[in-house]
Amino acid sequence: MSSNPFPDDIRTIGVFAPAKTISGSEFQSALENLRCCGIKIKETCSKTAACRYFAGTDEQRVRNLQTLLADPDIDLLLAARGGFGCARILEQLDWTALRRRNLPVVGYSDLSAFHLAALKFGCRRHIQGPMLCTQWQNCPEPAFSSAMASLSDCLHQRTNLLPPWHQAEILLPGKASGSLIPCNLTLLCSLLSTSFLPELNQTILVLEDIHLPAHAVDRNLNQLRQAGILAKLSGLMFAQFNDCEDQQYLPDIFADYASYIQGPVLKGLCFGHQNPSLSLPVGKLVELNAERTQDITLTLDQREQFEPKLFSAPGQDLPYRLLSPEDMTPDKKYPLVLLLHGAGERGIDNQNQLVHVAGLFSRPETRQKFPCFVLVPQCAPGEQWVERPWSFPNHVKPLHPSRNLSSALQLLEQTLQNYPIDTKRLYIMGLSMGGFGTWDAISREPDRFAAAVPICGGGDVTQAAKLTRLPIWAFHGSNDTAVPVALSRNMCTALQQLGGDCRYTEYPGVGHNAWAPATAEPELLPWLFTQKKE
């Protein structure tokens, strides 16, 4: 029981019991086994008396968790056990505190409700993985070491998520990409029509359960079908359904519901209430290749190299992602790109802002040739980088920056202070709503950046005189019906007439997605990273 799956920066683990009551002797034995990993443990479980089958009242379980959240020494939260009770406390949890701490949280089964709700509120480091009283007490070798190795892969963000013992088989072949959502089937269905269910569009769903009759599995899957969830998945993986009544009917049930999936479907994945069980990250962008059973792979998307973080600005928590150079040389400073996303990627999930353009910078060839920091903040729902309409044929710069743009620029300043960044090589790029943000930011701070790349956005032509010394490459589609192409044309014409260093590329017949051909321009990154302030 000495396998240590934890990275070196995990020194203190907080053990909490959000669900079923724990056995004192079992709990203490599991704690001793965990301590053999050389980990310091803080726990709130033994301080609370049981309430029915719960490890305390709802209020006590919430308070115990918040005590650990408030402890700055805690590096990871580990569930003592599952059972039943997590869904009862979701309304009372302090999601802002959980998001700000940005801690890994590990557990499975009933913890699915907690993980799914946390994902909805922007927590990006939850893992469906082992629990204290299950794996550190009852898991024999070699299953224990296998389970710990899988948890280690998740905690270290290793690319390959499927070890050789995954046992998955193909029902429907294919490839899929999207957010990985591993969860318990019953708990997923319990969150339908609540405010705690995250968006499941274009996700890869992994389902497991235990002690569930075959007809109940059928009923729950039918509920997901009728709710429209199965039809919008990019892939589905049926994992372990242990100790199910009428288990002989499950293969037919899985085959029935596989027909509703517009992507690959697998069965038998070694994930669920068994030993060993895979650990799987909740909400990470992944790629599933299931074209041949002997070559099934589940790997992290390259965009997951952007680390999820949260910046607390005055009056606003700003989620953001940060990509750092792979192999930083001591005493060397690196360029930074501030990337502003479009309107469709607003939210608090701290992931949607990676949908467009961000992948350009996480490609292996880009990281090798142009090592840099890339900062990608996420604008709040219903708000804008620039508080002005997008569809007007002209644009007037607001008197003051929006709170989101202001927070993004404050975040930029903090990043400059905390990382080895070459302040003469700061670049800003934005698409659509972020294109407006790019024009607005450079007009307010024309001496801040070394170059700008506004894509299908718009600026105030009266500000052009401020920007004549700034290298700009703007892009737009001639058939853009969302943002008038005249906004880019007029801005670039004004700059060129004033002798400014402005390139303009307009794509004939292209609509609003000009960022696709723009980021495919072979000269774009070489041009960008050549620019340097004098």
C-alpha positions, -999 to 999 in steps of 0.1 A, spaced: 0 0 0 30 23 -5 23 33 -42 24 71 -43 5 86 -72 8 122 -61 30 148 -77 57 165 -56 35 196 -51 8 175 -34 21 175 2 -12 178 22 -44 160 14 -78 171 28 -101 141 33 -138 149 33 -170 128 35 -198 145 14 -220 115 13 -225 82 33 -213 77 68 -179 61 74 -168 32 96 -143 44 122 -120 14 121 -121 12 83 -114 49 81 -85 49 104 -69 19 87 -73 36 53 -57 68 67 -27 49 78 -23 33 44 -25 67 28 1 81 51 25 55 39 27 76 7 45 102 28 15 125 26 3 148 54 -35 144 60 -61 167 74 -96 154 78 -130 166 90 -148 133 88 -143 120 123 -154 152 139 -191 148 129 -217 123 141 -237 103 115 -271 115 106 -292 86 92 -270 71 65 -251 104 60 -217 114 74 -235 143 92 -263 166 84 -263 184 51 -251 216 68 -223 198 87 -210 181 55 -209 214 37 -192 231 67 -166 203 69 -158 207 32 -155 245 35 -132 241 65 -107 222 42 -112 247 14 -103 276 37 -71 258 48 -42 272 26 -21 240 33 -45 217 15 -32 207 -20 -58 181 -29 -93 170 -17 -99 133 -15 -134 118 -8 -136 93 20 -164 73 3 -195 77 -19 -229 62 -13 -256 88 -13 -257 125 -3 -236 147 -26 -266 159 -47 -283 171 -14 -256 197 -6 -250 212 -41 -272 243 -34 -252 251 -2 -217 248 -16 -195 278 -21 -187 273 -58 -167 306 -59 -144 294 -31 -140 260 -48 -132 276 -82 -107 301 -66 -88 274 -48 -85 254 -80 -77 222 -62 -77 187 -76 -108 168 -62 -108 130 -64 -136 105 -59 -162 85 -79 -197 70 -78 -219 95 -58 -192 121 -62 -204 123 -98 -230 149 -87 -203 170 -71 -179 167 -101 -206 176 -127 -218 206 -108 -183 218 -102 -177 215 -140 -208 237 -145 -193 263 -122 -159 264 -139 -138 240 -118 -113 222 -141 -93 198 -119 -118 172 -107 -110 135 -113 -133 105 -112 -108 84 -92 -102 63 -61 -117 70 -27 -100 66 7 -121 39 22 -124 19 -10 -90 19 -26 -67 26 3 -84 0 25 -100 -27 4 -80 -28 -28 -55 -58 -31 -24 -59 -52 -18 -58 -81 -51 -39 -86 -40 -12 -61 -8 -4 -80 -27 -3 -113 -53 21 -99 -26 43 -84 -8 44 -117 -39 56 -135 -46 83 -109 -10 94 -113 -15 98 -150 -44 121 -144 -27 142 -117 5 146 -138 -17 154 -169 0 126 -190 -13 125 -225 -24 88 -227 -54 81 -205 -59 44 -213 -35 18 -199 -32 -17 -215 -57 -31 -190 -86 -8 -201 -107 -38 -215 -128 -16 -238 -143 -31 -269 -159 -13 -299 -196 -13 -305 -195 14 -332 -161 24 -346 -149 59 -353 -131 89 -339 -144 116 -316 -131 147 -298 -147 169 -271 -149 172 -233 -146 140 -214 -175 134 -190 -170 103 -168 -199 98 -144 -223 75 -127 -255 70 -148 -279 73 -119 -263 105 -107 -262 120 -142 -300 114 -146 -306 129 -111 -292 162 -123 -314 165 -154 -335 197 -154 -314 211 -125 -291 241 -125 -261 218 -118 -259 199 -151 -231 211 -173 -234 215 -211 -231 181 -227 -230 191 -264 -202 174 -283 -189 156 -252 -176 121 -248 -197 105 -221 -184 76 -199 -211 58 -179 -209 33 -150 -232 21 -123 -237 -6 -97 -267 -26 -82 -289 -13 -110 -314 -37 -126 -311 -40 -164 -346 -24 -168 -334 6 -147 -303 10 -169 -327 9 -199 -350 35 -183 -321 59 -174 -306 56 -209 -340 63 -224 -343 94 -202 -310 106 -217 -323 99 -252 -356 117 -246 -338 147 -231 -318 150 -263 -285 143 -247 -275 111 -266 -281 127 -300 -256 156 -292 -227 135 -279 -196 131 -300 -189 97 -284 -201 73 -257 -183 47 -236 -202 21 -215 -180 12 -186 -187 -13 -157 -222 -20 -146 -215 -43 -116 -239 -66 -97 -268 -57 -120 -300 -78 -119 -307 -94 -153 -272 -85 -164 -275 -108 -195 -297 -81 -211 -271 -53 -208 -253 -61 -241 -286 -57 -261 -295 -25 -242 -261 -10 -249 -264 -19 -286 -299 -3 -288 -288 30 -274 -255 30 -294 -277 36 -325 -285 71 -312 -249 82 -310 -233 102 -339 -198 89 -332 -179 59 -317 -194 38 -290 -174 15 -267 -184 -10 -240 -166 -28 -211 -142 0 -201 -125 -8 -169 -140 22 -150 -165 20 -121 -171 0 -89 -143 -25 -93 -106 -29 -87 -87 -18 -106 -106 11 -120 -94 38 -143 -91 74 -131 -105 99 -156 -103 137 -156 -137 155 -156 -143 179 -185 -108 177 -201 -106 181 -239 -98 146 -253 -95 127 -285 -109 92 -288 -97 69 -316 -118 37 -317 -114 25 -353 -99 -8 -342 -103 -26 -309 -66 -34 -306 -56 2 -312 -81 21 -290 -67 54 -276 -80 81 -254 -56 111 -253 -56 146 -239 -62 173 -266 -31 195 -271 -51 225 -259 -51 210 -224 -15 223 -222 -32 256 -214 -34 256 -176 -67 267 -161 -64 296 -136 -86 323 -121 -78 360 -117 -96 379 -90 -100 415 -103 -120 442 -84 -156 432 -87 -149 402 -110 -134 367 -111 -119 363 -145 -113 327 -156 -83 323 -179 -59 298 -195 -22 301 -197 2 283 -220 38 284 -210 69 276 -231 77 238 -229 114 241 -219 122 274 -204 158 284 -203 169 302 -170 174 339 -174 157 339 -208 125 360 -215 98 349 -238 71 367 -259 35 367 -248 3 366 -269 -30 379 -253 -58 361 -271 -94 375 -269 -121 351 -279 -155 357 -296 -190 360 -283 -198 323 -286 -171 314 -261 -182 335 -232 -189 319 -199 -174 307 -166 -164 272 -177 -128 283 -185 -127 261 -215 -149 275 -243 -124 302 -250 -100 275 -264 -124 265 -292 -110 288 -319 -74 299 -326 -59 287 -292 -50 254 -308 -27 272 -332 -3 278 -303 -5 244 -287 6 225 -318 40 208 -313 55 225 -343 44 259 -331 57 253 -295 90 242 -308 95 270 -334 79 299 -314 82 292 -277 59 318 -259 33 324 -233 -3 326 -245 -29 342 -222 -65 334 -229 -91 351 -205 -128 343 -207 -153 371 -209 -183 368 -186 -217 355 -199 -238 382 -216 -209 408 -215 -185 420 -241 -148 430 -244 -162 463 -259 -197 473 -248 -209 484 -283 -231 467 -310 -213 445 -335 -236 450 -365 -234 488 -369 -215 499 -401 -193 523 -379 -178 521 -345 -173 547 -317 -149 538 -290 -166 538 -255 -153 564 -231 -142 537 -207 -131 501 -212 -155 473 -203 -149 456 -170 -139 424 -189 -112 442 -210 -101 461 -180 -97 428 -160 -79 412 -189 -54 440 -190 -49 438 -152 -43 401 -156 -18 408 -183 1 431 -159 1 405 -132 14 379 -156 42 401 -167 53 404 -130 51 367 -123 67 351 -154 99 356 -175 83 377 -203 99 400 -228 79 432 -225 91 443 -259 74 413 -275 38 415 -263 12 407 -289 -26 409 -289 -49 389 -311 -87 386 -311 -116 372 -332 -150 387 -337 -160 402 -303 -123 397 -295 -114 416 -327 -133 446 -313 -114 441 -281 -81 441 -299 -88 474 -317 -101 489 -284 -71 477 -263 -45 490 -287 -63 524 -290 -62 527 -252 -26 515 -248 -9 520 -282 26 517 -267 19 484 -248 20 459 -277 46 451 -303 19 439 -328 -18 433 -331 -40 408 -351 -77 418 -351 -98 393 -369 -134 401 -382 -137 429 -356 -140 467 -358 -123 498 -345 -129 536 -343 -113 553 -373 -108 585 -353 -82 565 -332 -61 556 -362 -35 583 -357 -25 567 -324 -17 534 -341 6 544 -370 37 530 -353 21 497 -343 24 467 -368 -11 454 -375 -24 426 -396 -62 426 -399 -84 399 -414 -121 398 -425 -144 378 -447 -161 396 -476 -194 378 -469 -195 384 -431 -231 390 -421 -224 393 -383 -197 420 -383 -197 444 -413 -166 440 -434 -165 478 -437 -154 480 -401 -120 464 -409 -117 480 -444 -123 515 -431 -99 511 -401 -71 497 -422 -76 523 -450 -74 551 -424 -42 536 -410 -26 531 -444 -35 567 -455 -17 579 -424 14 559 -432 7 532 -406 22 497 -407 -11 479 -414 -16 448 -435 -52 438 -445 -63 405 -458 -99 400 -470 -111 366 -479 -135 366 -509 -167 345 -502 -158 339 -466 -184 346 -439 -178 353 -402 -153 326 -396 -123 345 -411 -102 331 -382 -100 297 -400 -81 309 -431 -63 336 -411 -47 311 -387 -38 289 -417 -17 317 -432 18 303 -433 33 338 -428 12 348 -398 32 335 -369 66 343 -385 54 378 -391 40 381 -355 70 368 -336 94 390 -357 78 422 -344 96 438 -315 93 472 -299 123 495 -301 
